[in-house]
Amino acid sequence: MTAVIQSNTSDLDRSEWFTVRWFLAWGVHLYTAMGLVLSAGIAILIVQGDAGSFRAAFALMALATFVDATDGTLARKVNVKRVLPGFDGRRLDDITDFLTYTFLPLFLIWRAGLLPVGHEAWLLVPLLASAYGFCQVNVKTVDGYFLGFPSLWNIVAFYLYALPVTGGWCVVWLVVLGLLTFVPSRYLYPSQPGLLNRVSNVLGGVWAILISCVLWQMPVVGHTPLERAASGSTFTLMLISLAYPVYYFGASWLITIRHVLKRDT
């Protein structure tokens, strides 16, 4: 009789624990879906089209990036694939990422008038390149890297907007980085394990603080890209913050070169 009671109690405990995990798993998916809510807000701000709205749009993009950087860790903690095998959280994540990392930043570049008049069609290069990148099965390598430029168009849009970059150079950067999506070079994936990724996370934290300061001081009025661009001490912070993208690309390309040399030997 005692054994039966213990068995029933054990089954009840397992049932309650599964219920808790079920709610936690759906909670993680809801957290990921908050990126879609942020995307809706970003779209509204971009349509409004003034300098203050653009600044707020970049702030929401930063928040969406934070959600994207943390939801994977939560998903692994809860083991969502096992608890909810019928729901593909990665697909939800990809939909959200394409909006926040590609479509909306490119939309902002167009709406802010950063490209020369008549050259807006060049936005199709990063748009289609990013779609290609997102659909690649091996876009993330088994040794923990992105393969090809990882569609960080939100960061590209931020620098093109905040720095006094001419329209011609905006086109150049969009095309070059778009084409780099097709080049099978390795790019750091900071959320993966490894010493270099830990260093990247620390440097990325400092970079995020600098960008937050720039965003806070960014002008909220102005009609031209130059009037809306960061100036004075804010401009200096922008230049300092460029050290992290330079480090990211430099380290990534050095890793790619080392990988190629190692493969050929």
Secondary structure per residue as TSV (DSSP state, phi and psi in degrees):
chain	resnum	aa	ss	phi	psi
A	1	M	-	360.0	-43.9
A	2	T	H	-60.9	-41.2
A	3	A	H	-62.7	-38.5
A	4	V	H	-64.9	-43.8
A	5	I	H	-62.1	-43.7
A	6	Q	H	-63.1	-39.6
A	7	S	H	-64.3	-44.8
A	8	N	H	-63.6	-39.7
A	9	T	H	-64.0	-41.6
A	10	S	H	-63.9	-42.5
A	11	D	H	-63.1	-38.9
A	12	L	H	-65.1	-41.7
A	13	D	H	-62.2	-43.3
A	14	R	H	-64.1	-39.1
A	15	S	H	-64.0	-44.0
A	16	E	H	-65.1	-40.6
A	17	W	H	-65.0	-38.7
A	18	F	H	-65.5	-38.1
A	19	T	H	-63.1	-42.1
A	20	V	H	-61.9	-46.5
A	21	R	H	-64.2	-34.8
A	22	W	H	-61.8	-46.5
A	23	F	H	-65.8	-40.0
A	24	L	H	-63.9	-41.0
A	25	A	H	-63.0	-46.0
A	26	W	H	-66.2	-31.0
A	27	G	H	-63.6	-39.1
A	28	V	H	-64.9	-43.7
A	29	H	H	-63.1	-38.2
A	30	L	H	-64.5	-38.2
A	31	Y	H	-61.4	-44.2
A	32	T	H	-60.9	-42.0
A	33	A	H	-65.7	-17.3
A	34	M	H	-61.2	-23.2
A	35	G	H	-61.4	-33.5
A	36	L	H	-70.1	-37.5
A	37	V	H	-63.1	-43.9
A	38	L	H	-63.5	-37.3
A	39	S	H	-60.8	-41.1
A	40	A	H	-61.5	-42.4
A	41	G	H	-64.4	-40.7
A	42	I	H	-61.8	-44.0
A	43	A	H	-60.8	-43.7
A	44	I	H	-61.7	-43.5
A	45	L	H	-64.9	-39.8
A	46	I	H	-65.4	-40.7
A	47	V	H	-61.9	-37.2
A	48	Q	H	-59.8	-39.6
A	49	G	-	76.0	14.6
A	50	D	S	-103.0	168.8
A	51	A	H	-61.3	-39.7
A	52	G	H	-64.0	-38.4
A	53	S	H	-67.6	-38.5
A	54	F	H	-64.1	-41.0
A	55	R	H	-62.1	-43.6
A	56	A	H	-64.9	-35.3
A	57	A	H	-63.5	-41.6
A	58	F	H	-65.2	-35.8
A	59	A	H	-63.8	-41.4
A	60	L	H	-69.0	-33.6
A	61	M	H	-62.4	-40.5
A	62	A	H	-63.4	-40.6
A	63	L	H	-65.9	-39.7
A	64	A	H	-64.0	-36.3
A	65	T	H	-64.9	-38.9
A	66	F	H	-62.7	-43.6
A	67	V	H	-59.6	-45.5
A	68	D	H	-64.9	-33.9
A	69	A	H	-75.7	-17.9
A	70	T	H	-112.7	-19.5
A	71	D	H	-69.3	-30.2
A	72	G	H	-64.2	-41.5
A	73	T	H	-62.3	-42.8
A	74	L	H	-64.6	-39.8
A	75	A	H	-62.8	-39.8
A	76	R	H	-70.2	-35.8
A	77	K	H	-62.7	-41.4
A	78	V	H	-85.4	-17.9
A	79	N	T	61.3	57.1
A	80	V	H	-63.1	-31.8
A	81	K	H	-62.6	-35.9
A	82	R	H	-80.4	-38.1
A	83	V	H	-74.5	-39.0
A	84	L	-	-126.1	70.6
A	85	P	T	-66.3	-18.6
A	86	G	T	-88.5	0.4
A	87	F	S	-122.9	125.5
A	88	D	-	-95.0	96.4
A	89	G	H	-67.2	-28.3
A	90	R	H	-65.5	-36.8
A	91	R	H	-66.1	-41.9
A	92	L	H	-60.8	-40.8
A	93	D	H	-63.8	-41.8
A	94	D	H	-65.2	-41.4
A	95	I	H	-59.9	-46.7
A	96	T	H	-64.5	-43.9
A	97	D	H	-64.1	-39.1
A	98	F	I	-63.4	-36.4
A	99	L	I	-69.0	-49.8
A	100	T	I	-81.5	-27.2
A	101	Y	I	-97.2	-21.1
A	102	T	I	-125.2	-68.2
A	103	F	I	-60.2	-51.9
A	104	L	H	-68.0	-41.9
A	105	P	H	-59.8	-40.5
A	106	L	H	-68.0	-36.8
A	107	F	H	-61.3	-40.3
A	108	L	H	-65.6	-41.1
A	109	I	H	-57.8	-42.6
A	110	W	H	-67.3	-48.3
A	111	R	H	-65.8	-32.8
A	112	A	T	-79.8	-4.7
A	113	G	T	68.9	36.4
A	114	L	-	-79.6	-17.8
A	115	L	S	-97.9	152.5
A	116	P	-	-61.7	147.6
A	117	V	T	-59.2	130.7
A	118	G	T	91.9	-4.4
A	119	H	-	-111.4	14.3
A	120	E	G	-63.7	-24.9
A	121	A	G	-63.8	-19.4
A	122	W	G	-63.8	-18.5
A	123	L	G	-64.0	-19.5
A	124	L	H	-67.4	-24.6
A	125	V	H	-63.9	-57.1
A	126	P	H	-66.7	-31.1
A	127	L	H	-62.5	-51.3
A	128	L	H	-71.8	-35.8
A	129	A	H	-63.4	-40.9
A	130	S	H	-66.8	-38.9
A	131	A	H	-60.8	-40.2
A	132	Y	H	-62.2	-46.0
A	133	G	H	-62.3	-42.6
A	134	F	H	-66.2	-27.0
A	135	C	H	-92.0	-2.9
A	136	Q	-	-74.4	126.7
A	137	V	T	-63.5	-38.2
A	138	N	T	-101.0	31.3
A	139	V	S	-65.9	-22.6
A	140	K	B	-115.4	120.1
A	141	T	-	-76.6	160.8
A	142	V	T	-67.1	-22.7
A	143	D	T	-94.0	12.5
A	144	G	S	89.4	40.7
A	145	Y	E	-133.1	157.6
A	146	F	E	-79.3	144.1
A	147	L	E	-108.3	111.8
A	148	G	S	90.7	160.9
A	149	F	-	-54.7	124.8
A	150	P	-	-83.3	37.5
A	151	S	-	51.2	48.0
A	152	L	-	-89.6	55.4
A	153	W	H	-72.8	-19.9
A	154	N	H	-64.9	-39.3
A	155	I	H	-71.6	-41.2
A	156	V	H	-59.3	-46.6
A	157	A	H	-61.4	-38.8
A	158	F	H	-62.3	-47.2
A	159	Y	H	-69.9	-37.9
A	160	L	H	-65.1	-31.7
A	161	Y	H	-79.2	-44.1
A	162	A	H	-83.6	-19.1
A	163	L	T	-102.7	149.4
A	164	P	T	-75.9	65.2
A	165	V	-	-88.9	131.7
A	166	T	-	-71.3	159.5
A	167	G	H	-58.9	-37.8
A	168	G	H	-61.9	-42.2
A	169	W	H	-70.4	-29.5
A	170	C	H	-60.5	-43.9
A	171	V	H	-61.7	-43.6
A	172	V	H	-59.3	-48.4
A	173	W	H	-64.0	-39.8
A	174	L	H	-63.5	-43.4
A	175	V	H	-70.8	-46.2
A	176	V	H	-62.4	-49.3
A	177	L	H	-67.4	-34.1
A	178	G	H	-62.5	-44.2
A	179	L	H	-67.5	-29.7
A	180	L	H	-65.6	-16.5
A	181	T	T	-62.0	-31.5
A	182	F	T	-88.6	-8.2
A	183	V	S	-88.2	122.0
A	184	P	-	-76.4	54.2
A	185	S	-	-93.5	155.1
A	186	R	E	-91.5	137.9
A	187	Y	E	-124.7	142.4
A	188	L	E	-56.6	141.5
A	189	Y	-	-121.5	84.4
A	190	P	T	-56.1	-24.9
A	191	S	T	-77.6	-6.1
A	192	Q	S	-82.6	159.7
A	193	P	S	-70.8	164.7
A	194	G	S	127.5	149.0
A	195	L	H	-61.4	-45.6
A	196	L	H	-63.2	-36.9
A	197	N	H	-68.8	-35.5
A	198	R	H	-65.1	-41.8
A	199	V	H	-61.9	-42.1
A	200	S	H	-62.1	-37.5
A	201	N	H	-66.5	-40.3
A	202	V	H	-65.0	-48.3
A	203	L	H	-64.1	-36.3
A	204	G	H	-64.8	-33.7
A	205	G	H	-64.3	-43.6
A	206	V	H	-63.3	-43.0
A	207	W	H	-60.1	-42.7
A	208	A	H	-62.2	-37.0
A	209	I	H	-65.2	-43.4
A	210	L	H	-61.4	-45.3
A	211	I	H	-64.4	-37.3
A	212	S	H	-62.7	-40.2
A	213	C	H	-64.4	-42.7
A	214	V	H	-62.1	-44.8
A	215	L	H	-62.3	-40.2
A	216	W	H	-64.2	-36.5
A	217	Q	H	-94.2	-1.0
A	218	M	S	-63.7	137.3
A	219	P	-	-58.1	143.5
A	220	V	S	-107.6	3.6
A	221	V	-	-130.4	159.8
A	222	G	-	136.4	148.1
A	223	H	S	-111.0	-20.8
A	224	T	S	-114.2	159.1
A	225	P	H	-55.7	-37.6
A	226	L	H	-68.8	-37.5
A	227	E	H	-68.7	-31.3
A	228	R	H	-86.0	-14.5
A	229	A	S	-68.6	156.1
A	230	A	-	-63.9	145.7
A	231	S	-	-140.4	167.3
A	232	G	H	61.5	-135.4
A	233	S	H	-62.2	-31.7
A	234	T	H	-64.2	-39.5
A	235	F	H	-63.5	-39.0
A	236	T	H	-62.7	-42.0
A	237	L	H	-62.0	-38.1
A	238	M	H	-60.9	-45.1
A	239	L	H	-63.8	-41.0
A	240	I	H	-64.0	-40.2
A	241	S	H	-65.2	-22.2
A	242	L	T	-64.6	-16.5
A	243	A	H	-60.6	-34.1
A	244	Y	H	-70.8	-47.1
A	245	P	H	-58.8	-37.3
A	246	V	H	-63.3	-44.0
A	247	Y	H	-61.4	-45.2
A	248	Y	H	-60.3	-49.2
A	249	F	H	-68.1	-42.3
A	250	G	H	-61.6	-48.2
A	251	A	H	-63.1	-40.5
A	252	S	H	-64.2	-44.4
A	253	W	H	-69.8	-34.8
A	254	L	H	-64.2	-39.7
A	255	I	H	-63.6	-39.9
A	256	T	H	-63.3	-45.9
A	257	I	H	-61.6	-44.5
A	258	R	H	-62.0	-40.2
A	259	H	H	-63.8	-42.5
A	260	V	H	-65.7	-44.3
A	261	L	H	-63.7	-39.6
A	262	K	H	-66.1	-37.0
A	263	R	H	-69.7	-32.7
A	264	D	H	-83.4	-13.0
A	265	T	-	-88.9	360.0
